[in-house]
Structures are given as structure tokens and as C-alpha cells.
Amino acid sequence: MTEAFCPGHITLFFSPRKAGDILRSGSVGSGIKTSIGAVAVVEERHDTLVQISLDGADSDAPVTAAAVAALAPGRGFDISIECGLPVGQGFGMSAAGTIAAGSCVCEMVGREQYDAFAAAHVAEIEKGGGLGDVAAIMCQGHQPTRESPGIPPHGKVTDSGLEFRLTLAVLGPPMSTARVLSDPVTDVRIKGSGDRCLRSYTGNRTESNLFSLAREFSHAAGLESVAVTRALDLLPGRSAMCMLGRSIITTASAEEVREILPEAEIFETASFGGSVIRRG
């Protein structure tokens, strides 16, 4: 049995990119890694079945299942994934859980850690998960910016050196990344706004500029729900919508957020440097 932890990642603005090589595809953009992530516990079976439990319930977990099948074809595993944050809210839990599980599998079958990242990235894109979470999580810094698409060394990811104490607030049901990106009008808005924000941020990597551009992006792309817009207008400090979810990230304290948004599900976290922590 092997256990691994992987941090979460919250994208604040992005622009999708497609290439013939899926390892060079994904998105550019910027975000923050979180100290709350996903833990996977993996045990090999004596047959070829891959059974996955997600937060205590049996799950198809198509992204994780695809990554594991690519890493260890024909081998069976019992995989338990516990996510510290809600799935489908822009917290990168799909990528984190898949990387953690893949890391365990790589340890068991004698593959390199990089293979877990590569398999997770391919599965995320093919199965409609996040476009850039895996590349961002690979960065050892707290606040990664994906300057060119794909996972390193194909893509370029750099760290600003910024670190954060953060509050996360969930304000509605999960959001489907695949459904949002399949709308052609929204896709055009996201690409235009995301490209502008990336150019602006790479020339001025400050906390103020990061959150200002994040708000500009979510508004221009038409992604904010009524509840998210209201929360961003009300909260003190620096706040932004999490991509893609009905959730926000803010530098305001949890106490302030609870007082202003009593209906929200609240989490306290910090930014995180590093990627996978594995225990034998």
C-alpha cells in the first residue's frame, strides 16, 4: 500500500491552447497552489480491476481511471482518494487526486514521477477536466504562471515568488469545465481576456495586479454567477473567482467571509510550494 498527497491549484485567468501533441496542449494563465489538496491510498490487486473510491463513495473517476490505465495497463488496483476541497469548484481536485494516485502507481510499477504528471495531464484534457492544473502543480513555487501550454519541458511554467494566506468560499453547485468551454462565444471571450491578462501579468507580477486581472478576466469572459459577482463586490481585501467553479478565493479572513457570506461553505488554506508528497 502506498499513499501520496498532492496540492490543489486554483486558476485565476487562463486561455486554452490546442496542439497536435497533447503534452504541448492545455492552457496558459496564472493561479495559486493550495496547501489543501488530495490524498490517494493505493493497493495493488491480484486481478486486473481498477476500483476507485472518491471521498468514501465508489466512483467511475474517469480522469483517474484513464491515467492509471495508461501507467499500468492490465494491472489492478484499489484506489481511495480523499479530496480536501469540493470537486468541480475550480480547486484542481481532479488533477490533484489523479496525480496523487498516479504517483502511487508509478512507485509500485517502477516508473518515474514524471510519468504520473504526464498521464494526469493527458487524461485531464481527454476527459474534459482542467487544462492547466497539472502543469501548474508541477511548478515548485506557490504562484505558478503558465507562459506556454503543456507540461514541462514542453510548456513553460514560472513562479512569481508570491505567497498567500487565503480563504475559499463555495457559493453554488459545481461547474462543468467541458460544458463552459464548449460554448463558442464564451470560448472567444475567455481567449481574448486570458491573453490580455497574461501579457499584463508577466510584466508586473504583484499580488495587487494578480487579483485585479483575475477580476477583469472573469467579468470580461462572462463567467461570474450572480452570487459570485455579489460576493466579489462585498468582500474586503483582494478577491477573485476560481476557474472554473461557483466559488471565490480571497485574502480576507475566514471570519470576515463568514460574516459577509453566511450561506457560503468556507475553507482556510495557504499557498503551497512543491508538488507530490509520498509515503510508502
N, C-alpha and C positions, 0 to 999 in steps of 0.2 A: 504494500500500500504506500502511495506517495501523495503528498499534499503540497499545494502551491498557492500563493497569494499573488494577485495582480491588481494594481491600482486602477481606478476608473479614470475616465477622461471626458471633459466637457468642452465641446467645440463652441466658440463664441461667434465666429464667422467663417464661411467657407465658400469654395467654388469647385464644383465637380470637374473632374478631368477623366477622359477615356483615352486609352491607348491600346494598340494591338497586343501588347504584353500586359497581362493583368497585374504583374508586380510593379509596373510603372503607371498603373491607373489608380484612381481614388479621388483625392481632392487636395487642394491647397487651402490654407487657412490657419487659424490660431486658436488656442484653447488653454485649459489648465488641467493638469492631472490631479487626482484627488486621493487622499490617504485612505478613504473608504473605497473598497473595491470588491473583488470576488475571490472566494476561496474554493478551490476544487480538491476533492479527495478521489483518487483513482485506484482501483484494484483490478488486476487482470483476472479474467475468467478462463475457464477450461474449454470454452466453446468460442464461436465467432460473433456472439451477440454483443451489441453495444447498448447498454441501458443507462439512461441519463435521468437523474433526479434534479430538478431545479427548485430551490427553496422548499424542499421537502415533498414535492409532488412530481410524479412521473411526467416527463416532457419529451416531445419529439426533438426539441432544441436543434433545429436544422443546421444552424451555423456550426455549433459544436460538433454535431454528428458528422458533418461533411469534413471538418478539419481532422477529426480523429481517423476517419476512413482513409484520408489522404496520407496520414502519418504512419498508420499501421494497418494496411489492408489485410483483411482476413483474420484479424485478431480481435478478441472480445474483451470488453471492459465494463465494470460497474463504475459509473461516474456520478458523484454528488457535487453539485455546485450550489453554494450559498452566496447570494448577492447582497451586499451591504446597502445598496440603494435600489429603488424601483427600476424595473426593466421598462424600456420604451419611453423614457423621460429625458433622453439626451445625456445620460450619465456614463455611457460607454460600457454598460454592464454586459452586453452581448460579447463585445470584444474581450473584456477582462475575463469573463468566465471561460471563453474559448481558449484564450492564451494560457490561462492557468491550467486547464485540463490538458491542453496540448503539451505544455511543459512537462507535466507528469508522464504523459505517454512517451515523450521523447526520452525521458530518463529511463523508462522501463525497456524501451526497444533499442537504446543505444544511438539515438540521433542527437544532433546539436540543438541547442536552444533556439537558434535562428530558424530552424525548420518549423518550430511551433508558431513563431511570428508569421512566417510566410504562409503557412497553411491557414492560419486565422484570417489573414488579410484576404486571401483568395476566397475563402468561404464567406466572409462578410460581404464582399462585393457580389459574388454569385447568388447569394441567398437574400439579398436586399437588406443587409444590415448597414452598419456605419461605413463611410467611405474612407475616413482618415484616422479613426481611433487607434488602429494597430500601429501605424507609423508614429503617431504621437506618443503612445505608450512606450515604444522602443527608445525614445529620447530619454537620456538620464536626468534631464533638468525638470524643473517644476512647471515651466510655462513654455511648451513647445510651439513653434511656428513651422508649418509645413510649407516650405518655399517652392518646392516642386513635388509633383504627385508620386505616389508609390512608396513602398517601404525601402529604407536604406539597404544597400548602397544605391539603389535605383532612384529613389526620391531623396530630397534634401530636407532635413528637419533640424532647426536650430533652437537654442534656448535663450530666452531674454535675461535670465538671472533673477527674475522677479519671483517672490514667494508670497503666499497668502494665508490668512485665516478666513474661513468662508462659512456662510450659511446657505443651505439649499432649501427651496420651498417648492413642493409639488401642488399644483393648483387645478388639476383636471386629469382626465383619463389619458392613457398612453397615446403617443402619436406614431403613426407608421411612416418611417423614413421612405420606404419604397413608394408609398402612395403619394406623399408630398412631391417627391422628385419626378414622378410620372406625369405630373401636370405641366404641360409645355410652357404656359405663361409663368407659373411660379419658377420653373427651371431657368428661364431667361432672366427673371428678376434676381434670383439667387446668384447666378454667374456674374451679372453686371455689378451688383452691390458687393459681392465677395471679392472680386478682382480689385475694385476700388479700395476696399478696406485693407486688403493685404498690402497693396502698394503704399498706402498711408502708414500702416503699422511698421513695416520693415524699416522705414526711415525715422521712426520715433517710438521706440519700444518702452513706453511708460505705462504704469497702471491706469492713469487717467485716460490716455489715448486708447488703451485696450478696451476699456468698458464703454467709452464714448463711441468707438467704432462698432462695437457689438450692438449697441442700441440702434445706431444708424442702420446697421445691416438688417436686423430683424424687422424694423419698421419699413425700410425700403423694399424688402423682399415680401412683405405682406404675410409674415409668419406668426405674428402675435395674436393670440386669442384675446377676447375682451378682458378676461381675468388677468392675463399676463400683462397687458398694457396698463391696467389699473394698478397692479402691484408695482410695476416699474416706476409709475408716476408717483406713488405714495412713499416708497421706501427711501430712507436716508442713505448716505454712503453711495457706493458705486454698485450698480446692479445691471443684469443682462438676462436675456432669455437663453436657456440651454438648448442647443441644437442636437436633435430635434425632439422637443418634448413640451408639454404644457407645464413648464417648470422654470424657475429662475435661480440664478446664482447671485449672491450679494456679499459685500463686505460689511453690511450691517450685522449687528449681533443677533443671536437667536432670540434673545428677549425682545429686541425691537421688532423683529419679524413676527413673532407670535402676537405681540400687541396689535400690530397693524393688520396682520393677515391671520386671524384666529381660525379660519377654516382650512388653512394650509397644513400639509404634512411637512414637518421641519426636520432637517438634519444638519449637524455641525460637522465640519471637516476642515482639513488643511490641504494646501498643495503638497505634492509628493515628488521627490526626486528618486530616480531608479525605476526599475520595471518589475521583474518577477522575483519573488522570494520563495524559495522551495525548501521543503523539509522532506527528508527521506522517510 
